[in-house]
């Protein structure tokens, strides 16, 4: 199983380490709200503080040979 995170840093709202940290904290908060022990096997769009789509995350079952 893999956790996949893609984030585009080519916009005005993702230019500093603090911007990235804030986005990751927000994502961690989303996971905490799900609660329980089971992994959430769905994905979501990541948005910056301006509401622009800047990436996505997913939990996927991938096997590598």
PDB file with SEQRES, HELIX, SHEET and CRYST1 records, atoms N, CA, C and O in Angstrom:
SEQRES   1 A   65  UNK UNK UNK UNK UNK UNK UNK UNK UNK UNK UNK UNK UNK          
SEQRES   2 A   65  UNK UNK UNK UNK UNK UNK UNK UNK UNK UNK UNK UNK UNK          
SEQRES   3 A   65  UNK UNK UNK UNK UNK UNK UNK UNK UNK UNK UNK UNK UNK          
SEQRES   4 A   65  UNK UNK UNK UNK UNK UNK UNK UNK UNK UNK UNK UNK UNK          
SEQRES   5 A   65  UNK UNK UNK UNK UNK UNK UNK UNK UNK UNK UNK UNK UNK          
HELIX    1 AA1 UNK A   17  UNK A   34  1                                  18    
SHEET    1 AA1 3 UNK A   2  UNK A   7  0                                        
SHEET    2 AA1 3 UNK A  53  UNK A  60 -1                                        
SHEET    3 AA1 3 UNK A  44  UNK A  47 -1                                        
CRYST1    1.000    1.000    1.000  90.00  90.00  90.00 P 1           1          
ATOM      1  N   UNK A   1       0.854  -1.169   0.000  1.00  0.00           N  
ATOM      2  CA  UNK A   1       0.000   0.000   0.000  1.00  0.00           C  
ATOM      3  C   UNK A   1       0.903   1.236   0.000  1.00  0.00           C  
ATOM      4  O   UNK A   1       1.945   1.251   0.656  1.00  0.00           O  
ATOM      5  N   UNK A   2       0.503   2.253  -0.727  1.00  0.00           N  
ATOM      6  CA  UNK A   2       1.296   3.474  -0.845  1.00  0.00           C  
ATOM      7  C   UNK A   2       0.459   4.705  -0.540  1.00  0.00           C  
ATOM      8  O   UNK A   2      -0.731   4.763  -0.850  1.00  0.00           O  
ATOM      9  N   UNK A   3       1.098   5.674   0.063  1.00  0.00           N  
ATOM     10  CA  UNK A   3       0.502   6.996   0.220  1.00  0.00           C  
ATOM     11  C   UNK A   3       1.149   7.871  -0.835  1.00  0.00           C  
ATOM     12  O   UNK A   3       2.366   8.056  -0.841  1.00  0.00           O  
ATOM     13  N   UNK A   4       0.330   8.410  -1.730  1.00  0.00           N  
ATOM     14  CA  UNK A   4       0.823   9.217  -2.834  1.00  0.00           C  
ATOM     15  C   UNK A   4       0.411  10.662  -2.630  1.00  0.00           C  
ATOM     16  O   UNK A   4      -0.759  10.951  -2.378  1.00  0.00           O  
ATOM     17  N   UNK A   5       1.360  11.560  -2.737  1.00  0.00           N  
ATOM     18  CA  UNK A   5       1.094  12.984  -2.563  1.00  0.00           C  
ATOM     19  C   UNK A   5       1.757  13.736  -3.704  1.00  0.00           C  
ATOM     20  O   UNK A   5       2.949  13.569  -3.962  1.00  0.00           O  
ATOM     21  N   UNK A   6       0.987  14.553  -4.374  1.00  0.00           N  
ATOM     22  CA  UNK A   6       1.512  15.377  -5.458  1.00  0.00           C  
ATOM     23  C   UNK A   6       1.134  16.810  -5.147  1.00  0.00           C  
ATOM     24  O   UNK A   6      -0.031  17.110  -4.886  1.00  0.00           O  
ATOM     25  N   UNK A   7       2.125  17.700  -5.175  1.00  0.00           N  
ATOM     26  CA  UNK A   7       1.887  19.096  -4.869  1.00  0.00           C  
ATOM     27  C   UNK A   7       2.633  19.971  -5.877  1.00  0.00           C  
ATOM     28  O   UNK A   7       3.848  19.842  -6.030  1.00  0.00           O  
ATOM     29  N   UNK A   8       1.925  20.845  -6.553  1.00  0.00           N  
ATOM     30  CA  UNK A   8       2.520  21.777  -7.505  1.00  0.00           C  
ATOM     31  C   UNK A   8       2.965  23.026  -6.750  1.00  0.00           C  
ATOM     32  O   UNK A   8       2.148  23.688  -6.111  1.00  0.00           O  
ATOM     33  N   UNK A   9       4.242  23.347  -6.819  1.00  0.00           N  
ATOM     34  CA  UNK A   9       4.773  24.494  -6.091  1.00  0.00           C  
ATOM     35  C   UNK A   9       4.980  25.713  -6.988  1.00  0.00           C  
ATOM     36  O   UNK A   9       5.689  26.647  -6.612  1.00  0.00           O  
ATOM     37  N   UNK A  10       4.369  25.709  -8.167  1.00  0.00           N  
ATOM     38  CA  UNK A  10       4.553  26.800  -9.126  1.00  0.00           C  
ATOM     39  C   UNK A  10       3.445  27.841  -9.064  1.00  0.00           C  
ATOM     40  O   UNK A  10       3.035  28.362 -10.101  1.00  0.00           O  
ATOM     41  N   UNK A  11       2.948  28.157  -7.859  1.00  0.00           N  
ATOM     42  CA  UNK A  11       1.957  29.220  -7.770  1.00  0.00           C  
ATOM     43  C   UNK A  11       2.294  30.123  -6.591  1.00  0.00           C  
ATOM     44  O   UNK A  11       3.158  29.792  -5.779  1.00  0.00           O  
ATOM     45  N   UNK A  12       1.630  31.233  -6.498  1.00  0.00           N  
ATOM     46  CA  UNK A  12       1.960  32.233  -5.481  1.00  0.00           C  
ATOM     47  C   UNK A  12       1.743  31.770  -4.045  1.00  0.00           C  
ATOM     48  O   UNK A  12       2.371  32.304  -3.131  1.00  0.00           O  
ATOM     49  N   UNK A  13       0.871  30.791  -3.826  1.00  0.00           N  
ATOM     50  CA  UNK A  13       0.538  30.374  -2.467  1.00  0.00           C  
ATOM     51  C   UNK A  13       1.388  29.210  -1.965  1.00  0.00           C  
ATOM     52  O   UNK A  13       1.177  28.725  -0.854  1.00  0.00           O  
ATOM     53  N   UNK A  14       2.345  28.760  -2.772  1.00  0.00           N  
ATOM     54  CA  UNK A  14       3.220  27.658  -2.343  1.00  0.00           C  
ATOM     55  C   UNK A  14       4.670  27.992  -2.651  1.00  0.00           C  
ATOM     56  O   UNK A  14       5.342  27.258  -3.376  1.00  0.00           O  
ATOM     57  N   UNK A  15       5.144  29.084  -2.110  1.00  0.00           N  
ATOM     58  CA  UNK A  15       6.496  29.533  -2.409  1.00  0.00           C  
ATOM     59  C   UNK A  15       7.478  29.396  -1.251  1.00  0.00           C  
ATOM     60  O   UNK A  15       8.685  29.534  -1.452  1.00  0.00           O  
ATOM     61  N   UNK A  16       6.990  29.129  -0.056  1.00  0.00           N  
ATOM     62  CA  UNK A  16       7.889  29.066   1.092  1.00  0.00           C  
ATOM     63  C   UNK A  16       7.741  27.725   1.817  1.00  0.00           C  
ATOM     64  O   UNK A  16       6.777  26.985   1.617  1.00  0.00           O  
ATOM     65  N   UNK A  17       8.720  27.446   2.656  1.00  0.00           N  
ATOM     66  CA  UNK A  17       8.624  26.241   3.488  1.00  0.00           C  
ATOM     67  C   UNK A  17       7.391  26.308   4.378  1.00  0.00           C  
ATOM     68  O   UNK A  17       6.750  25.288   4.630  1.00  0.00           O  
ATOM     69  N   UNK A  18       7.059  27.499   4.851  1.00  0.00           N  
ATOM     70  CA  UNK A  18       5.876  27.663   5.703  1.00  0.00           C  
ATOM     71  C   UNK A  18       4.593  27.323   4.948  1.00  0.00           C  
ATOM     72  O   UNK A  18       3.687  26.706   5.508  1.00  0.00           O  
ATOM     73  N   UNK A  19       4.514  27.725   3.674  1.00  0.00           N  
ATOM     74  CA  UNK A  19       3.347  27.391   2.851  1.00  0.00           C  
ATOM     75  C   UNK A  19       3.160  25.874   2.766  1.00  0.00           C  
ATOM     76  O   UNK A  19       2.049  25.367   2.917  1.00  0.00           O  
ATOM     77  N   UNK A  20       4.250  25.167   2.525  1.00  0.00           N  
ATOM     78  CA  UNK A  20       4.188  23.711   2.406  1.00  0.00           C  
ATOM     79  C   UNK A  20       3.818  23.089   3.749  1.00  0.00           C  
ATOM     80  O   UNK A  20       2.991  22.178   3.805  1.00  0.00           O  
ATOM     81  N   UNK A  21       4.427  23.576   4.831  1.00  0.00           N  
ATOM     82  CA  UNK A  21       4.115  23.058   6.170  1.00  0.00           C  
ATOM     83  C   UNK A  21       2.639  23.247   6.492  1.00  0.00           C  
ATOM     84  O   UNK A  21       2.004  22.349   7.046  1.00  0.00           O  
ATOM     85  N   UNK A  22       2.088  24.411   6.146  1.00  0.00           N  
ATOM     86  CA  UNK A  22       0.669  24.672   6.410  1.00  0.00           C  
ATOM     87  C   UNK A  22      -0.222  23.695   5.643  1.00  0.00           C  
ATOM     88  O   UNK A  22      -1.210  23.198   6.184  1.00  0.00           O  
ATOM     89  N   UNK A  23       0.126  23.422   4.390  1.00  0.00           N  
ATOM     90  CA  UNK A  23      -0.654  22.466   3.596  1.00  0.00           C  
ATOM     91  C   UNK A  23      -0.569  21.063   4.185  1.00  0.00           C  
ATOM     92  O   UNK A  23      -1.575  20.357   4.245  1.00  0.00           O  
ATOM     93  N   UNK A  24       0.617  20.653   4.618  1.00  0.00           N  
ATOM     94  CA  UNK A  24       0.772  19.321   5.206  1.00  0.00           C  
ATOM     95  C   UNK A  24       0.041  19.214   6.536  1.00  0.00           C  
ATOM     96  O   UNK A  24      -0.530  18.168   6.843  1.00  0.00           O  
ATOM     97  N   UNK A  25       0.051  20.291   7.335  1.00  0.00           N  
ATOM     98  CA  UNK A  25      -0.717  20.285   8.592  1.00  0.00           C  
ATOM     99  C   UNK A  25      -2.199  20.136   8.316  1.00  0.00           C  
ATOM    100  O   UNK A  25      -2.897  19.387   8.999  1.00  0.00           O  
ATOM    101  N   UNK A  26      -2.676  20.854   7.307  1.00  0.00           N  
ATOM    102  CA  UNK A  26      -4.088  20.748   6.937  1.00  0.00           C  
ATOM    103  C   UNK A  26      -4.446  19.342   6.508  1.00  0.00           C  
ATOM    104  O   UNK A  26      -5.518  18.839   6.845  1.00  0.00           O  
ATOM    105  N   UNK A  27      -3.554  18.703   5.766  1.00  0.00           N  
ATOM    106  CA  UNK A  27      -3.797  17.327   5.342  1.00  0.00           C  
ATOM    107  C   UNK A  27      -3.796  16.393   6.545  1.00  0.00           C  
ATOM    108  O   UNK A  27      -4.640  15.501   6.635  1.00  0.00           O  
ATOM    109  N   UNK A  28      -2.866  16.585   7.466  1.00  0.00           N  
ATOM    110  CA  UNK A  28      -2.828  15.767   8.688  1.00  0.00           C  
ATOM    111  C   UNK A  28      -4.113  15.944   9.486  1.00  0.00           C  
ATOM    112  O   UNK A  28      -4.639  14.974  10.032  1.00  0.00           O  
ATOM    113  N   UNK A  29      -4.619  17.154   9.559  1.00  0.00           N  
ATOM    114  CA  UNK A  29      -5.880  17.403  10.263  1.00  0.00           C  
ATOM    115  C   UNK A  29      -7.038  16.654   9.608  1.00  0.00           C  
ATOM    116  O   UNK A  29      -7.912  16.129  10.298  1.00  0.00           O  
ATOM    117  N   UNK A  30      -7.043  16.605   8.272  1.00  0.00           N  
ATOM    118  CA  UNK A  30      -8.086  15.849   7.570  1.00  0.00           C  
ATOM    119  C   UNK A  30      -8.051  14.384   7.985  1.00  0.00           C  
ATOM    120  O   UNK A  30      -9.093  13.796   8.272  1.00  0.00           O  
ATOM    121  N   UNK A  31      -6.862  13.793   8.018  1.00  0.00           N  
ATOM    122  CA  UNK A  31      -6.735  12.388   8.404  1.00  0.00           C  
ATOM    123  C   UNK A  31      -7.182  12.188   9.844  1.00  0.00           C  
ATOM    124  O   UNK A  31      -7.856  11.204  10.147  1.00  0.00           O  
ATOM    125  N   UNK A  32      -6.825  13.093  10.725  1.00  0.00           N  
ATOM    126  CA  UNK A  32      -7.202  12.973  12.135  1.00  0.00           C  
ATOM    127  C   UNK A  32      -8.723  13.000  12.300  1.00  0.00           C  
ATOM    128  O   UNK A  32      -9.261  12.314  13.169  1.00  0.00           O  
ATOM    129  N   UNK A  33      -9.413  13.783  11.480  1.00  0.00           N  
ATOM    130  CA  UNK A  33     -10.867  13.863  11.566  1.00  0.00           C  
ATOM    131  C   UNK A  33     -11.538  12.552  11.185  1.00  0.00           C  
ATOM    132  O   UNK A  33     -12.633  12.262  11.666  1.00  0.00           O  
ATOM    133  N   UNK A  34     -10.898  11.747  10.323  1.00  0.00           N  
ATOM    134  CA  UNK A  34     -11.483  10.460   9.949  1.00  0.00           C  
ATOM    135  C   UNK A  34     -11.538   9.531  11.150  1.00  0.00           C  
ATOM    136  O   UNK A  34     -12.475   8.742  11.274  1.00  0.00           O  
ATOM    137  N   UNK A  35     -10.549   9.609  12.039  1.00  0.00           N  
ATOM    138  CA  UNK A  35     -10.523   8.779  13.245  1.00  0.00           C  
ATOM    139  C   UNK A  35     -10.442   7.307  12.921  1.00  0.00           C  
ATOM    140  O   UNK A  35     -10.337   6.919  11.757  1.00  0.00           O  
ATOM    141  N   UNK A  36     -10.491   6.489  13.957  1.00  0.00           N  
ATOM    142  CA  UNK A  36     -10.466   5.045  13.784  1.00  0.00           C  
ATOM    143  C   UNK A  36      -9.097   4.536  13.382  1.00  0.00           C  
ATOM    144  O   UNK A  36      -8.141   5.298  13.235  1.00  0.00           O  
ATOM    145  N   UNK A  37      -9.031   3.234  13.209  1.00  0.00           N  
ATOM    146  CA  UNK A  37      -7.778   2.586  12.872  1.00  0.00           C  
ATOM    147  C   UNK A  37      -7.629   2.281  11.390  1.00  0.00           C  
ATOM    148  O   UNK A  37      -6.519   2.041  10.915  1.00  0.00           O  
ATOM    149  N   UNK A  38      -8.725   2.287  10.661  1.00  0.00           N  
ATOM    150  CA  UNK A  38      -8.671   1.924   9.244  1.00  0.00           C  
ATOM    151  C   UNK A  38      -8.144   3.084   8.405  1.00  0.00           C  
ATOM    152  O   UNK A  38      -8.454   4.248   8.662  1.00  0.00           O  
ATOM    153  N   UNK A  39      -7.351   2.747   7.408  1.00  0.00           N  
ATOM    154  CA  UNK A  39      -6.886   3.764   6.475  1.00  0.00           C  
ATOM    155  C   UNK A  39      -8.029   4.179   5.563  1.00  0.00           C  
ATOM    156  O   UNK A  39      -8.872   3.364   5.191  1.00  0.00           O  
ATOM    157  N   UNK A  40      -8.044   5.413   5.221  1.00  0.00           N  
ATOM    158  CA  UNK A  40      -9.031   5.932   4.280  1.00  0.00           C  
ATOM    159  C   UNK A  40      -8.495   5.666   2.886  1.00  0.00           C  
ATOM    160  O   UNK A  40      -7.486   6.244   2.481  1.00  0.00           O  
ATOM    161  N   UNK A  41      -9.169   4.790   2.152  1.00  0.00           N  
ATOM    162  CA  UNK A  41      -8.672   4.451   0.822  1.00  0.00           C  
ATOM    163  C   UNK A  41      -9.411   5.246  -0.239  1.00  0.00           C  
ATOM    164  O   UNK A  41     -10.071   4.692  -1.118  1.00  0.00           O  
ATOM    165  N   UNK A  42      -9.283   6.533  -0.131  1.00  0.00           N  
ATOM    166  CA  UNK A  42      -9.834   7.429  -1.140  1.00  0.00           C  
ATOM    167  C   UNK A  42      -8.843   8.563  -1.300  1.00  0.00           C  
ATOM    168  O   UNK A  42      -7.916   8.693  -0.502  1.00  0.00           O  
ATOM    169  N   UNK A  43      -9.018   9.348  -2.275  1.00  0.00           N  
ATOM    170  CA  UNK A  43      -8.121  10.462  -2.501  1.00  0.00           C  
ATOM    171  C   UNK A  43      -8.845  11.775  -2.375  1.00  0.00           C  
ATOM    172  O   UNK A  43     -10.064  11.822  -2.213  1.00  0.00           O  
ATOM    173  N   UNK A  44      -8.086  12.828  -2.452  1.00  0.00           N  
ATOM    174  CA  UNK A  44      -8.681  14.149  -2.371  1.00  0.00           C  
ATOM    175  C   UNK A  44      -7.797  15.145  -3.104  1.00  0.00           C  
ATOM    176  O   UNK A  44      -6.605  14.921  -3.315  1.00  0.00           O  
ATOM    177  N   UNK A  45      -8.408  16.222  -3.474  1.00  0.00           N  
ATOM    178  CA  UNK A  45      -7.699  17.329  -4.113  1.00  0.00           C  
ATOM    179  C   UNK A  45      -7.117  18.215  -3.026  1.00  0.00           C  
ATOM    180  O   UNK A  45      -7.768  18.471  -2.013  1.00  0.00           O  
ATOM    181  N   UNK A  46      -5.894  18.684  -3.231  1.00  0.00           N  
ATOM    182  CA  UNK A  46      -5.282  19.666  -2.338  1.00  0.00           C  
ATOM    183  C   UNK A  46      -5.501  21.056  -2.924  1.00  0.00           C  
ATOM    184  O   UNK A  46      -5.324  21.274  -4.123  1.00  0.00           O  
ATOM    185  N   UNK A  47      -5.884  21.982  -2.069  1.00  0.00           N  
ATOM    186  CA  UNK A  47      -6.091  23.368  -2.494  1.00  0.00           C  
ATOM    187  C   UNK A  47      -5.247  24.299  -1.642  1.00  0.00           C  
ATOM    188  O   UNK A  47      -5.042  24.052  -0.453  1.00  0.00           O  
ATOM    189  N   UNK A  48      -4.758  25.375  -2.257  1.00  0.00           N  
ATOM    190  CA  UNK A  48      -4.010  26.374  -1.503  1.00  0.00           C  
ATOM    191  C   UNK A  48      -4.981  27.316  -0.797  1.00  0.00           C  
ATOM    192  O   UNK A  48      -6.196  27.169  -0.930  1.00  0.00           O  
ATOM    193  N   UNK A  49      -4.456  28.276  -0.053  1.00  0.00           N  
ATOM    194  CA  UNK A  49      -5.332  29.166   0.713  1.00  0.00           C  
ATOM    195  C   UNK A  49      -6.144  30.104  -0.174  1.00  0.00           C  
ATOM    196  O   UNK A  49      -7.054  30.777   0.309  1.00  0.00           O  
ATOM    197  N   UNK A  50      -5.826  30.155  -1.460  1.00  0.00           N  
ATOM    198  CA  UNK A  50      -6.631  30.918  -2.406  1.00  0.00           C  
ATOM    199  C   UNK A  50      -7.735  30.069  -3.037  1.00  0.00           C  
ATOM    200  O   UNK A  50      -8.543  30.573  -3.817  1.00  0.00           O  
ATOM    201  N   UNK A  51      -7.765  28.791  -2.699  1.00  0.00           N  
ATOM    202  CA  UNK A  51      -8.768  27.896  -3.256  1.00  0.00           C  
ATOM    203  C   UNK A  51      -8.375  27.238  -4.559  1.00  0.00           C  
ATOM    204  O   UNK A  51      -9.172  26.506  -5.147  1.00  0.00           O  
ATOM    205  N   UNK A  52      -7.158  27.485  -5.025  1.00  0.00           N  
ATOM    206  CA  UNK A  52      -6.689  26.886  -6.271  1.00  0.00           C  
ATOM    207  C   UNK A  52      -6.251  25.448  -6.048  1.00  0.00           C  
ATOM    208  O   UNK A  52      -5.647  25.130  -5.024  1.00  0.00           O  
ATOM    209  N   UNK A  53      -6.556  24.578  -7.007  1.00  0.00           N  
ATOM    210  CA  UNK A  53      -6.099  23.198  -6.952  1.00  0.00           C  
ATOM    211  C   UNK A  53      -4.601  23.170  -7.182  1.00  0.00           C  
ATOM    212  O   UNK A  53      -4.108  23.686  -8.184  1.00  0.00           O  
ATOM    213  N   UNK A  54      -3.870  22.557  -6.237  1.00  0.00           N  
ATOM    214  CA  UNK A  54      -2.412  22.502  -6.369  1.00  0.00           C  
ATOM    215  C   UNK A  54      -1.870  21.078  -6.316  1.00  0.00           C  
ATOM    216  O   UNK A  54      -0.661  20.875  -6.429  1.00  0.00           O  
ATOM    217  N   UNK A  55      -2.741  20.098  -6.147  1.00  0.00           N  
ATOM    218  CA  UNK A  55      -2.261  18.730  -6.091  1.00  0.00           C  
ATOM    219  C   UNK A  55      -3.334  17.771  -5.628  1.00  0.00           C  
ATOM    220  O   UNK A  55      -4.526  18.079  -5.646  1.00  0.00           O  
ATOM    221  N   UNK A  56      -2.876  16.589  -5.210  1.00  0.00           N  
ATOM    222  CA  UNK A  56      -3.807  15.559  -4.769  1.00  0.00           C  
ATOM    223  C   UNK A  56      -3.075  14.551  -3.891  1.00  0.00           C  
ATOM    224  O   UNK A  56      -1.845  14.506  -3.858  1.00  0.00           O  
ATOM    225  N   UNK A  57      -3.855  13.749  -3.184  1.00  0.00           N  
ATOM    226  CA  UNK A  57      -3.303  12.644  -2.416  1.00  0.00           C  
ATOM    227  C   UNK A  57      -4.166  11.425  -2.644  1.00  0.00           C  
ATOM    228  O   UNK A  57      -5.332  11.532  -3.024  1.00  0.00           O  
ATOM    229  N   UNK A  58      -3.583  10.267  -2.409  1.00  0.00           N  
ATOM    230  CA  UNK A  58      -4.318   9.015  -2.548  1.00  0.00           C  
ATOM    231  C   UNK A  58      -3.612   7.927  -1.748  1.00  0.00           C  
ATOM    232  O   UNK A  58      -2.398   7.974  -1.549  1.00  0.00           O  
ATOM    233  N   UNK A  59      -4.370   6.972  -1.304  1.00  0.00           N  
ATOM    234  CA  UNK A  59      -3.825   5.747  -0.738  1.00  0.00           C  
ATOM    235  C   UNK A  59      -4.186   4.653  -1.709  1.00  0.00           C  
ATOM    236  O   UNK A  59      -5.358   4.434  -2.015  1.00  0.00           O  
ATOM    237  N   UNK A  60      -3.164   3.966  -2.192  1.00  0.00           N  
ATOM    238  CA  UNK A  60      -3.395   2.998  -3.255  1.00  0.00           C  
ATOM    239  C   UNK A  60      -2.698   1.684  -2.949  1.00  0.00           C  
ATOM    240  O   UNK A  60      -1.643   1.646  -2.316  1.00  0.00           O  
ATOM    241  N   UNK A  61      -3.312   0.620  -3.411  1.00  0.00           N  
ATOM    242  CA  UNK A  61      -2.693  -0.701  -3.314  1.00  0.00           C  
ATOM    243  C   UNK A  61      -1.860  -0.915  -4.567  1.00  0.00           C  
ATOM    244  O   UNK A  61      -2.385  -1.223  -5.637  1.00  0.00           O  
ATOM    245  N   UNK A  62      -0.552  -0.746  -4.415  1.00  0.00           N  
ATOM    246  CA  UNK A  62       0.377  -0.973  -5.519  1.00  0.00           C  
ATOM    247  C   UNK A  62       1.384  -2.015  -5.075  1.00  0.00           C  
ATOM    248  O   UNK A  62       1.904  -1.960  -3.961  1.00  0.00           O  
ATOM    249  N   UNK A  63       1.645  -2.939  -5.936  1.00  0.00           N  
ATOM    250  CA  UNK A  63       2.700  -3.900  -5.650  1.00  0.00           C  
ATOM    251  C   UNK A  63       3.804  -3.689  -6.663  1.00  0.00           C  
ATOM    252  O   UNK A  63       3.549  -3.431  -7.839  1.00  0.00           O  
ATOM    253  N   UNK A  64       5.010  -3.801  -6.199  1.00  0.00           N  
ATOM    254  CA  UNK A  64       6.172  -3.667  -7.073  1.00  0.00           C  
ATOM    255  C   UNK A  64       6.891  -4.998  -7.155  1.00  0.00           C  
ATOM    256  O   UNK A  64       7.098  -5.677  -6.150  1.00  0.00           O  
ATOM    257  N   UNK A  65       7.265  -5.354  -8.366  1.00  0.00           N  
ATOM    258  CA  UNK A  65       7.956  -6.636  -8.561  1.00  0.00           C  
ATOM    259  C   UNK A  65       9.417  -6.511  -8.213  1.00  0.00           C  
ATOM    260  O   UNK A  65      10.162  -7.487  -8.314  1.00  0.00           O  
TER     261      UNK A  65                                                      
END                                                                             
